[in-house]
Amino acid sequence: MDILFLSHCVPFPPDKGERIRAFHELNFLARSHRVHLACIARSDADVEYARSLTDRCASVNVQLIRSPFGLFRAGLKFIAGSSLTTGFYVHSSLRRSISRLNSKTRFDLVLAYSSAVAPYAPLRLPMILDLVDVDSEKWLQYAGVRHPSLAYRLEGQRLRRVEQSFVAKASCSFLTTASEIEVLRRFSPHGRVRQMGNGVDFEYFDPAGTLDNPDLSNRRFLAFIGSMSYYPNVEAADWFARNIFRALRLRFPDLELFIVGRDPAPPVRALAQMAGVHVTGTVSDVRPYIKACAAVIAPMRIARGIQNKVLEALAMGKPVLASSSVCKTLSPLPSAVKPCETEEDYIRETQAVFGLHDKEPNQIRQSALAQFTWEANLRVLSEELCRLS
């Protein structure tokens, strides 16, 4: 089959949430089909990354949209009544490229990776839509905690209409979890919708193949891993450090907190002034931090889809202390993911991870292997391709 793969991001390198899933879907499809990639780049480096995918794609069409220009244009469209999200990713040059390619190639189907690029799908082609999560729900949650709340609420409502429209048009839509499907069905009861979970690269996230960092040896610490400019991560790190970590330090004086991730926002950088807190910024490899920590924390109070940081921790054999919002994204909930909300919860579970036996990390990893392989989770995509062929 000739498949048009539309993506709002360049699916390489697989070093952040949106890219990881796109990368594995692209690789999976390219094994048996001719895949034509059409994607949006946000930087010159992204353009080069996209072009490097010619070894597995029949063709690569990439359009660069720089943030200042894209945000300005999206703002104008938002004022005019459109969705900010879809407005950012609209580009006439990419639309023309897709039209020319479609007339020449005669695609069998299109896979749209997110509702933001679904408008690029050529008419009358069967479409598989991977929403990943219900993005409109995130904007509506933002409206309750961020200002200007009206703008966030309007974006949530407008993006919800976009999602509803394309779910109705798609041959099948995918979401990562049953809870996301439940959210979608509240406002979009029609259309074929299936769950397709995330996986993790167990070859890469393997403690046996991870070098130790001498600076981390013989230290007891918790690790927060993620992009530290992303609002849910920023809010969670700030809340945890100020409301929970201080109490943990009173109980465990030698305990440290490492916040590991690119582009830390000012509130995150400010946390480095607290005793025992280290803000690393970008690191070349997060695995030594996961390998050396007592546990990974995932205290996000706004959590959509599956948190890759949780899967990566489990693959490395580490327990995860997670908020109820994060726990809801995992079904069934792995035994190594410990629900924590209160100061007492975190004290109890931190004490417990200090007492882990040597065999337990391997048990955590083996359990994750049974639940979070890409090969198993992408089978539903293969089933839909067979249905449409």
HELIX and SHEET records of a PDB file:
HELIX    1   1 GLY A   17  ALA A   30  1                                  14    
HELIX    2   2 ASP A   44  ARG A   51  1                                   8    
HELIX    3   3 SER A   52  ASP A   55  5                                   4    
HELIX    4   4 SER A   67  ILE A   79  1                                  13    
HELIX    5   5 LEU A   84  TYR A   89  1                                   6    
HELIX    6   6 SER A   92  THR A  105  1                                  14    
HELIX    7   7 ALA A  118  TYR A  120  5                                   3    
HELIX    8   8 ASP A  135  ALA A  143  1                                   9    
HELIX    9   9 SER A  149  LYS A  169  1                                  21    
HELIX   10  10 ALA A  178  PHE A  187  1                                  10    
HELIX   11  11 PRO A  207  GLY A  209  5                                   3    
HELIX   12  12 PRO A  214  LEU A  216  5                                   3    
HELIX   13  13 TYR A  231  PHE A  240  1                                  10    
HELIX   14  14 ALA A  241  PHE A  245  3                                   5    
HELIX   15  15 ARG A  246  ARG A  251  1                                   6    
HELIX   16  16 PRO A  266  ALA A  270  1                                   5    
HELIX   17  17 LEU A  271  GLN A  273  5                                   3    
HELIX   18  18 ARG A  287  ALA A  292  1                                   6    
HELIX   19  19 ASN A  308  ALA A  315  1                                   8    
HELIX   20  20 SER A  324  CYS A  327  1                                   4    
HELIX   21  21 GLU A  343  PHE A  354  1                                  12    
HELIX   22  22 GLU A  360  GLN A  371  1                                  12    
HELIX   23  23 TRP A  374  ASN A  377  1                                   4    
HELIX   24  24 ARG A  379  LEU A  388  1                                  10    
SHEET    1   A 7 SER A  59  LEU A  64  0                                        
SHEET    2   A 7 ARG A  34  ALA A  41  1                                        
SHEET    3   A 7 ASP A   2  SER A   7  1                                        
SHEET    4   A 7 LEU A 109  TYR A 113  1                                        
SHEET    5   A 7 MET A 127  VAL A 132  1                                        
SHEET    6   A 7 CYS A 172  LEU A 175  1                                        
SHEET    7   A 7 VAL A 193  GLN A 195  1                                        
SHEET    1   B 6 VAL A 277  GLY A 281  0                                        
SHEET    2   B 6 GLU A 256  VAL A 260  1                                        
SHEET    3   B 6 PHE A 221  ILE A 225  1                                        
SHEET    4   B 6 ALA A 295  ALA A 298  1                                        
SHEET    5   B 6 VAL A 320  ALA A 322  1                                        
SHEET    6   B 6 VAL A 337  PRO A 339  1                                        
END                                                                             
